[in-house]
Amino acid sequence: MGQKPLLVFAIALILVSSGCLGFGDDELELQENDDDKQEPVGETNMTSLEKRIIDLEAKILEYEQPKVYFQEFGGDDVSFTDGSVNLADDGNLFCWYYEFRNENRCSLAGVSYDVNGIIAEFSWESSKSGKLVPTYGNYGNDDTGVVYAYGTHGAFLNVCDTNVIDPSHGDQIITFTVYDNDGNSASASYDLDYDSVCTVEEPDNTCASDSDCPPGTICQGGVCVEDNLNVCEDGEQSKEGGMIRTCVNGFWGAGEPIFCHQDENVTNHTCVPCPEGSTNEPGDDASGSDTQCDVNHGPQIEYFYFEQDPITTETTEVCLELNFYDVDGDAITGEVIWLINMEEVEILDFDVCFLLNEYDIAVDDELRANIYINDGRGGEASAGWAVLIEEEGN
C-alpha cells in the first residue's frame, strides 16, 4: 500500500474514534431510537375526523326529517268518463272541467313520508287567508288535520273550491305542512295563479244546426241551448246521481247534493237503509262514492245473581252481583226492575241495593230482579234472577 492511502485510512480511524463522523455510541443509540419511533395517530387528523362525524350526524338528522312534496301530473294525458281532460299546465295541479256545475276543479296533491316514524298531523295554509280546511279528500279530521299513517301519506286541496279559497284573494301561495311524531315538520309551497286555473272559458255555442251542438242540446237562434227548456214545471224536483235539482222558470237548476239520514249509507248515489244490526252517522253525500255502515255488537251480560243467599224474612236488603261488557267499547246504560210475586215494586240503577225490609215479605214469596241494558246504538241485552223467600233459621 502506498503512503497516501495509508494516510487517508489513518485519518478516517481517528475521526471515527473521536465521533466526528457521527458513528459514536450516542449517535448509534439515537439512530436506534429513531428507528423505533412511530408517527402519532389521531393527533394531526383529529379535526378532520370530528368534522366527518359532525357531517354524518347532520346527514342522519336530515334523513330522519319528514319529507313533503307535491305530486306531479302529466299535462293533458288524463281523461275522465265524461270526456273532460286534465287542464293542468304546470304538472302539479290535477284539473278537470265539471260540466254539471260549470266549474273547473283543480286538486293540489300533497305527498309526505317519514322514514323513522309516522306523519301525525298536517295542515294547509294560504298566504292571503291563513288556515285552509278542505271540504273533500282530507284524510283526517277537518278541524284538526290529525291523521295517523305509516309510510307515504297524501292529502288533496281543491284550489278552485270557493268554500275553501276566497276568489277575491286572487294569486296566493299555498303551503302544505306536515308534522311527524318526533316533533319535526316540513313544508312545500305552491304559487297559485287563481284566475288562470279556476276561470271557466265559455265554449263557443254558435251553431247552424242541431248537429253542431253537443249531445243534450239543440240549435236555437244560432246558439246551442239545452233541449229540455220549458219541459219542467216550476217547483218540480229531480233526483239523479245523488243530486236533487229544482225547476225554476222552466229550467232545471244546478242542483245540490243529497245527504243521507241516520243509519243510511250511499249505494250507487242512492241513500239506502243500513243492513240489520249495523249503524251509520247521518250526512253521507249521495253524489260521492259509496259508503259503508258499521256493524254494531250489542252488549253482553256475563253473569247476574243476588249477593245474599239465602234470602229470608229477616233480610234487610238485596244487592246484585253482575258483570257486563260491550266489545265495541260503547257506553252501557240501563236499569233493574224489582218485582215481588211478579208485581213491579221498584226501578233502580245497577249499583243500588233493593231495600227488602220496606215490604211485607212472607215465606215462599218470590223476589225477582230483571236487568235491561243497551249500548245507545240499538244493541240490547236482558236477564232475570229470582228466588223464594225462606224462613229465618232454616
For each residue, the residues with C-beta under 8 A, 3 or more apart:
1: 5 6
2: 5 6
3: 6 7
4: 7 8
5: 1 2 8 9
6: 1 2 3 9 10
7: 3 4 10 11
8: 4 5 11 12
9: 5 6 12 13
10: 6 7 13 14
11: 7 8 14 15
12: 8 9 15 16 21
13: 9 10 16 17
14: 10 11 17 18
15: 11 12 18 20 21
16: 12 13 19 20 21 23
17: 13 14
18: 14 15
19: 16 22 23 24 26 27
20: 15 16
21: 12 15 16
22: 19 27
23: 16 19 27 28
24: 19 27 28
25: 28 29
26: 19 29 30
27: 19 22 23 24 30 31
28: 23 24 25 31 32
29: 25 26 32 33
30: 26 27 33 34
31: 27 28 34 35
32: 28 29 35 36
33: 29 30 36 37
34: 30 31 37
35: 31 32
36: 32 33
37: 33 34
38: 41
39:
40: 43 44
41: 38
42: 45 46 49
43: 40 46
44: 40
45: 42 48 49
46: 42 43 49 50
47: 50 51
48: 45 51 52
49: 42 45 46 52 53
50: 46 47 53 54
51: 47 48 54 55
52: 48 49 55 56
53: 49 50 56 57
54: 50 51 57 58
55: 51 52 58 59
56: 52 53 59 60
57: 53 54 60 61
58: 54 55 61 62
59: 55 56 62 63
60: 56 57 63 64
61: 57 58 64 65
62: 58 59 65
63: 59 60 115
64: 60 61 115 116 182 184
65: 61 62 184 186
66: 112 113 114 119 178 179 180 184 185 186
67: 112 113 114 115 186
68: 110 111 112 176 177 178 186 187 188
69: 110 111 112 188
70: 92 108 109 110 111 176 188 190
71: 92 94 109 110 111 154
72: 91 92
73: 78 86 88 91 92 93 94
74: 77 78 86 91
75: 86 88 89 91
76: 85 86 87 88
77: 74 86
78: 73 74 85 86 94 96
79: 83 84 85 86
80: 83 84 85 96
81:
82: 99
83: 79 80
84: 79 80 96 97 98 99
85: 76 78 79 80 96
86: 73 74 75 76 77 78 79 94 95 96
87: 76 93 95 96 97 104 106 197
88: 73 75 76 91 92 93 94 95 106 197
89: 75
90: 93
91: 72 73 74 75 88
92: 70 71 72 73 88 108 109 190
93: 73 87 88 90 106 107 108 159 197
94: 71 73 78 86 88 106 107 108 109
95: 86 87 88 104 105 106 107 197
96: 78 80 84 85 86 87 104 105
97: 84 87 103 104 105 200
98: 84 101 102 103 104 105
99: 82 84 102
100: 241 243 254 255
101: 98 254
102: 98 99 200 254
103: 97 98 160 198 200
104: 87 95 96 97 98 160 197 198 199 200
105: 95 96 97 98 158 160 161
106: 87 88 93 94 95 158 159 160 197 198
107: 93 94 95 137 156 157 158 159
108: 70 92 93 94 156 157 159 174 176 190 192
109: 70 71 92 94 154 155 156
110: 68 69 70 71 122 124 154 155 156 157 176 178 188
111: 68 69 70 71 152 153 154
112: 66 67 68 69 119 122 152 153 154 176 178 186
113: 66 67 119 151 152 153
114: 66 67 117 118 119 180 181
115: 63 64 67
116: 64 182
117: 114 120 180 181 182
118: 114 148 149 150 180 181
119: 66 112 113 114 122 147 148 149 153 178 179 180
120: 117 146 147 148 179 180 181
121: 140 144 145 146 147 178 179
122: 110 112 119 140 145 147 153 155 176 177 178 179
123: 131 145 176 177
124: 110 131 132 133 134 145 155 157 174 175 176
125: 130 131 132 174 175 177
126: 129 130 131 132 165 169 172 173 174 175
127: 172 173 174 175
128: 166 169 170 172
129: 126 132 165 166 169 172
130: 125 126
131: 123 124 125 126
132: 124 125 126 129 157 164 165 174
133: 124 138 142 143 164
134: 124 137 138 142 155 156 157 158 161 164
135: 138 142 158 161 163 164
136: 156 158 288
137: 107 134 155 156 157 158
138: 133 134 135 142 145 155 156
139: 147 149 153 154 155
140: 121 122 144 145 146 147 155
141: 144 145 146 147
142: 133 134 135 138 145
143: 133
144: 121 140 141
145: 121 122 123 124 138 140 141 142
146: 120 121 140 141
147: 119 120 121 122 139 140 141 153 155
148: 118 119 120
149: 118 119 139 152 153
150: 118
151: 113
152: 111 112 113 149
153: 111 112 113 119 122 139 147 149 178
154: 71 109 110 111 112 139
155: 109 110 122 124 134 137 138 139 140 147 176
156: 107 108 109 110 134 136 137 138
157: 107 108 110 124 132 134 137 164 174 176
158: 105 106 107 134 135 136 137 161 164
159: 93 106 107 108 164 165 174 192 194 197 198
160: 103 104 105 106 165 194 197 198
161: 105 134 135 158 164 165
162: 165 166 167
163: 135
164: 132 133 134 135 157 158 159 161
165: 126 129 132 159 160 161 162 169 172 194
166: 128 129 162 169
167: 162 170 194 198
168:
169: 126 128 129 165 166 172 194
170: 128 167 194 195
171: 191 192 193 194 195
172: 126 127 128 129 165 169 192 194
173: 126 127 189 190 191 192
174: 108 124 125 126 127 132 157 159 189 190 192
175: 124 125 126 127 187 188 189 190
176: 68 70 108 110 112 122 123 124 155 157 187 188 189 190
177: 68 122 123 125 185 186 187
178: 66 68 110 112 119 121 122 153 185 186 187
179: 66 119 120 121 122 183 184 185
180: 66 114 117 118 119 120 183 184 185
181: 114 117 118 120
182: 64 116 117
183: 179 180
184: 64 65 66 179 180
185: 66 177 178 179 180
186: 65 66 67 68 112 177 178
187: 68 175 176 177 178
188: 68 69 70 110 175 176
189: 173 174 175 176
190: 70 92 108 173 174 175 176
191: 171 173
192: 108 159 171 172 173 174 197
193: 171 196 197
194: 159 160 165 167 169 170 171 172 197 198
195: 170 171 198 199
196: 193 199
197: 87 88 93 95 104 106 159 160 192 193 194
198: 103 104 106 159 160 167 194 195
199: 104 195 196
200: 97 102 103 104
201:
202: 205
203:
204:
205: 202 213 223 224 225
206: 212 222 223 224
207: 210 212 213 219 222 223 224
208: 212 219 222
209: 212 219
210: 207 213 218 219
211:
212: 206 207 208 209 219 224
213: 205 207 210 217 218 219 224
214: 217 224
215:
216: 226 227
217: 213 214 224 225 226 227
218: 210 213 224 225 226 227
219: 207 208 209 210 212 213 222 223 224 225
220: 223 225
221:
222: 206 207 208 219
223: 205 206 207 219 220
224: 205 206 207 212 213 214 217 218 219
225: 205 217 218 219 220 229
226: 216 217 218 229 251 252
227: 216 217 218
228: 231 232 252
229: 225 226 250 251
230: 250
231: 228 250
232: 228 236 238 247 250 251 252
233: 236 247
234: 247 248 249 250
235: 246 247
236: 232 233 246 247
237: 244 245 246 247
238: 232 244 245 247 252
239: 243 244 245 258
240: 243 245
241: 100 269 287
242: 257 258 266 269 270 285 286 287 288
243: 100 239 240 255 256 257 258 286 287
244: 237 238 239 255 256 257 258
245: 237 238 239 240 252 253 254 255
246: 235 236 237 252 253 255
247: 232 233 234 235 236 237 238 250 251 252 253
248: 234 251 253
249: 234
250: 229 230 231 232 234 247
251: 226 229 232 247 248
252: 226 228 232 238 245 246 247 255
253: 245 246 247 248
254: 100 101 102 245
255: 100 243 244 245 246 252
256: 243 244
257: 242 243 244 285 286 287 288
258: 239 242 243 244 271 285 286 287
259: 282 283 284 285 286
260: 264 265 266 271 280 282 283 284 286 291
261: 264 271 282
262: 279 280 281 282
263: 273 274 278 279 280 293
264: 260 261 271 272 273 274 280 282 284
265: 260 271 272 274 280 284 290 291 292 293
266: 242 260 269 270 271 272 284 285 286 288 289 290 291
267: 270 272 290
268: 290
269: 241 242 266 286 287
270: 242 266 267 286
271: 258 260 261 264 265 266 284 286
272: 264 265 266 267
273: 263 264
274: 263 264 265 278 279 280 293
275: 278 293 295
276:
277: 295 296 378
278: 263 274 275 293 294 295 296
279: 262 263 274 293 294 296 377 378
280: 260 262 263 264 265 274 284 291 292 293 294
281: 262
282: 259 260 261 262 264
283: 259 260
284: 259 260 264 265 266 271 280 288 291
285: 242 257 258 259 266 288
286: 242 243 257 258 259 260 266 269 270 271
287: 241 242 243 257 258 269
288: 136 242 257 266 284 285
289: 266
290: 265 266 267 268
291: 260 265 266 280 284
292: 265 280
293: 263 265 274 275 278 279 280
294: 278 279 280
295: 275 277 278
296: 277 278 279 328 330 375 377 378 379
297: 326 327 328 379
298: 326 374 375 378 379 380 381
299: 324 325 326 330 332 373 374 375 379 380 381
300: 324 325 326 327 381
301: 304 322 323 324 371 373 381 382 383
302: 322 323 324 325
303: 321 322 323
304: 301 320 321 322 323 371 383 385
305: 320 321 322 385
306: 309 311 318 319 320 321 369 385 387
307: 318 319 320 321
308: 311 315 317 318 319
309: 306 387
310: 387 390 394
311: 306 308 315 318 356 367 387 389 390
312: 315 389 390 391 392 393 394
313: 361 362 363 389 390 391 392
314: 392
315: 308 311 312 318 356 357
316: 355 356 357
317: 308 353 354 355 356 357
318: 306 307 308 311 315 353 354 356 367 369
319: 306 307 308 353 354
320: 304 305 306 307 336 350 353 369 371
321: 303 304 305 306 307
322: 301 302 303 304 305 350 371
323: 301 302 303 304
324: 299 300 301 302 332 373 381
325: 299 300 302 332
326: 297 298 299 300 329 330 331 332 375 379
327: 297 300
328: 296 297 375 377
329: 326
330: 296 299 326 375 376 377 379
331: 326 375 376
332: 299 324 325 326 373 374 375
333: 373 374 376
334: 350 371 372 373 374
335: 347 348 349 350 371 372
336: 320 347 348 349 350 352 369 370 371 372
337: 344 346 347 369 370 371 372
338: 344 345 346 347 348 354 367 368 369
339: 342 343 344 345 366 367 368 369 370
340: 343 345 359 361 365 366 367 368
341: 365 366
342: 339 366 368
343: 339 340
344: 337 338 339 347
345: 338 339 340 359
346: 337 338 354
347: 335 336 337 338 344
348: 335 336 338 352 354
349: 335 336 352
350: 320 322 334 335 336 371
351:
352: 336 348 349
353: 317 318 319 320
354: 317 318 319 338 346 348 369
355: 316 317 358
356: 311 315 316 317 318 359 361 367
357: 315 316 317
358: 355
359: 340 345 356
360:
361: 313 340 356 365 367 389
362: 313 365 389
363: 313 389 390 391
364: 388 389
365: 340 341 361 362 388 389
366: 339 340 341 342 386 387 388 389
367: 311 318 338 339 340 356 361 386 387 388 389
368: 338 339 340 342 384 385 386
369: 306 318 320 336 337 338 339 354 384 385 386
370: 336 337 339 382 383 384
371: 301 304 320 322 334 335 336 337 350 382 383 384
372: 334 335 336 337 380 381 382
373: 299 301 324 332 333 334 380 381 382
374: 298 299 332 333 334 378 379 380 381
375: 296 298 299 326 328 330 331 332 378 379 380
376: 330 331 333
377: 279 296 328 330
378: 277 279 296 298 374 375
379: 296 297 298 299 326 330 374 375
380: 298 299 372 373 374 375
381: 298 299 300 301 324 372 373 374
382: 301 370 371 372 373
383: 301 304 370 371
384: 368 369 370 371
385: 304 305 306 368 369
386: 366 367 368 369
387: 306 309 310 311 366 367
388: 364 365 366 367
389: 311 312 313 361 362 363 364 365 366 367
390: 310 311 312 313 363 394
391: 312 313 363 394
392: 312 313 314
393: 312
394: 310 312 390 391
